[in-house]
């Protein structure tokens, strides 16, 4: 609801190109944001601690972002 109690709407008539361009623009320096490297290192360590990874395993990444992790 909007501030006045009414329903707030948003036009979802964006093209795929709009979203692709937006992602490309954001991704260009996404990994350089403050804390991004440290956060990725921390998340990777948590995954390694929780899952006994081995070289015989494989993973499929779909839409995983910039690839930092």
C-alpha atoms as an extended CHARMM CRD file, in Angstrom:
* protein
*
        69  EXT
         1         1  UNK       CA              0.0000000000        0.0000000000        0.0000000000  PROA      1               0.0000000000
         2         2  UNK       CA              1.0780000000        3.5260000000       -0.6490000000  PROA      2               0.0000000000
         3         3  UNK       CA              1.6210000000        6.1460000000        2.0410000000  PROA      3               0.0000000000
         4         4  UNK       CA             -1.9170000000        7.3820000000        1.5680000000  PROA      4               0.0000000000
         5         5  UNK       CA             -3.3590000000        3.8910000000        2.1220000000  PROA      5               0.0000000000
         6         6  UNK       CA             -3.9540000000        3.3250000000       -1.5730000000  PROA      6               0.0000000000
         7         7  UNK       CA             -2.4650000000        0.5820000000       -3.6700000000  PROA      7               0.0000000000
         8         8  UNK       CA              0.8460000000        1.4780000000       -5.2970000000  PROA      8               0.0000000000
         9         9  UNK       CA              1.4040000000        0.0450000000       -8.7500000000  PROA      9               0.0000000000
        10        10  UNK       CA              4.4250000000       -0.4110000000      -10.9550000000  PROA      10              0.0000000000
        11        11  UNK       CA              4.4940000000       -0.7900000000      -14.7070000000  PROA      11              0.0000000000
        12        12  UNK       CA              6.1520000000       -4.1150000000      -15.5870000000  PROA      12              0.0000000000
        13        13  UNK       CA              6.2940000000       -3.4170000000      -19.3170000000  PROA      13              0.0000000000
        14        14  UNK       CA             10.0910000000       -3.5670000000      -19.4500000000  PROA      14              0.0000000000
        15        15  UNK       CA             11.8310000000       -5.2700000000      -22.3090000000  PROA      15              0.0000000000
        16        16  UNK       CA             14.3540000000       -8.0710000000      -21.8820000000  PROA      16              0.0000000000
        17        17  UNK       CA             16.9740000000       -5.6870000000      -23.2680000000  PROA      17              0.0000000000
        18        18  UNK       CA             16.1870000000       -3.2180000000      -20.4510000000  PROA      18              0.0000000000
        19        19  UNK       CA             16.9000000000       -5.8860000000      -17.8380000000  PROA      19              0.0000000000
        20        20  UNK       CA             19.9970000000       -7.1350000000      -19.6540000000  PROA      20              0.0000000000
        21        21  UNK       CA             21.4100000000       -3.6250000000      -19.9590000000  PROA      21              0.0000000000
        22        22  UNK       CA             20.6570000000       -2.9080000000      -16.3050000000  PROA      22              0.0000000000
        23        23  UNK       CA             22.3830000000       -6.1130000000      -15.1900000000  PROA      23              0.0000000000
        24        24  UNK       CA             25.3990000000       -5.4430000000      -17.3910000000  PROA      24              0.0000000000
        25        25  UNK       CA             25.7320000000       -1.9360000000      -15.9890000000  PROA      25              0.0000000000
        26        26  UNK       CA             25.4610000000       -3.1360000000      -12.3840000000  PROA      26              0.0000000000
        27        27  UNK       CA             27.7530000000       -6.1400000000      -12.9410000000  PROA      27              0.0000000000
        28        28  UNK       CA             30.5700000000       -4.0390000000      -14.3900000000  PROA      28              0.0000000000
        29        29  UNK       CA             31.8510000000       -3.0920000000      -10.9300000000  PROA      29              0.0000000000
        30        30  UNK       CA             29.6510000000       -5.2560000000       -8.6580000000  PROA      30              0.0000000000
        31        31  UNK       CA             32.5920000000       -7.2340000000       -7.2420000000  PROA      31              0.0000000000
        32        32  UNK       CA             34.4020000000       -4.0080000000       -6.3230000000  PROA      32              0.0000000000
        33        33  UNK       CA             31.7310000000       -2.9480000000       -3.8250000000  PROA      33              0.0000000000
        34        34  UNK       CA             32.9710000000       -2.5810000000       -0.2330000000  PROA      34              0.0000000000
        35        35  UNK       CA             32.9330000000       -5.9760000000        1.4760000000  PROA      35              0.0000000000
        36        36  UNK       CA             32.1920000000       -8.0220000000       -1.6490000000  PROA      36              0.0000000000
        37        37  UNK       CA             35.5180000000       -9.9060000000       -1.6630000000  PROA      37              0.0000000000
        38        38  UNK       CA             35.3650000000      -10.5960000000        2.0680000000  PROA      38              0.0000000000
        39        39  UNK       CA             31.7380000000      -11.7370000000        1.8610000000  PROA      39              0.0000000000
        40        40  UNK       CA             32.5310000000      -14.1180000000       -1.0150000000  PROA      40              0.0000000000
        41        41  UNK       CA             35.4840000000      -15.5730000000        0.9200000000  PROA      41              0.0000000000
        42        42  UNK       CA             33.2870000000      -16.0330000000        3.9990000000  PROA      42              0.0000000000
        43        43  UNK       CA             30.4790000000      -17.7070000000        2.0360000000  PROA      43              0.0000000000
        44        44  UNK       CA             32.9440000000      -20.0300000000        0.2710000000  PROA      44              0.0000000000
        45        45  UNK       CA             34.4250000000      -21.0390000000        3.6360000000  PROA      45              0.0000000000
        46        46  UNK       CA             30.9420000000      -21.7440000000        5.0290000000  PROA      46              0.0000000000
        47        47  UNK       CA             30.1120000000      -23.9310000000        2.0160000000  PROA      47              0.0000000000
        48        48  UNK       CA             33.3750000000      -25.8690000000        2.4130000000  PROA      48              0.0000000000
        49        49  UNK       CA             32.6590000000      -26.3500000000        6.1270000000  PROA      49              0.0000000000
        50        50  UNK       CA             29.0870000000      -27.5530000000        5.5320000000  PROA      50              0.0000000000
        51        51  UNK       CA             29.6520000000      -29.7930000000        2.5010000000  PROA      51              0.0000000000
        52        52  UNK       CA             32.5050000000      -32.2690000000        2.1750000000  PROA      52              0.0000000000
        53        53  UNK       CA             33.6210000000      -31.1760000000       -1.2880000000  PROA      53              0.0000000000
        54        54  UNK       CA             35.8800000000      -33.3330000000       -3.4570000000  PROA      54              0.0000000000
        55        55  UNK       CA             37.4130000000      -33.0110000000       -6.9090000000  PROA      55              0.0000000000
        56        56  UNK       CA             35.1450000000      -35.8090000000       -8.1430000000  PROA      56              0.0000000000
        57        57  UNK       CA             32.0830000000      -33.6030000000       -7.5540000000  PROA      57              0.0000000000
        58        58  UNK       CA             30.6230000000      -31.1930000000      -10.0600000000  PROA      58              0.0000000000
        59        59  UNK       CA             28.1860000000      -28.3280000000       -9.8080000000  PROA      59              0.0000000000
        60        60  UNK       CA             25.8380000000      -26.6020000000      -12.2000000000  PROA      60              0.0000000000
        61        61  UNK       CA             25.5800000000      -22.8490000000      -11.8280000000  PROA      61              0.0000000000
        62        62  UNK       CA             22.5820000000      -21.1140000000      -13.3190000000  PROA      62              0.0000000000
        63        63  UNK       CA             22.3960000000      -17.3450000000      -13.0670000000  PROA      63              0.0000000000
        64        64  UNK       CA             24.9870000000      -17.2010000000      -10.3130000000  PROA      64              0.0000000000
        65        65  UNK       CA             25.9210000000      -13.5860000000      -10.9140000000  PROA      65              0.0000000000
        66        66  UNK       CA             29.3670000000      -12.2360000000      -11.6830000000  PROA      66              0.0000000000
        67        67  UNK       CA             31.2500000000      -15.3960000000      -10.7480000000  PROA      67              0.0000000000
        68        68  UNK       CA             33.0530000000      -13.9680000000       -7.7330000000  PROA      68              0.0000000000
        69        69  UNK       CA             32.0060000000      -16.8620000000       -5.5450000000  PROA      69              0.0000000000
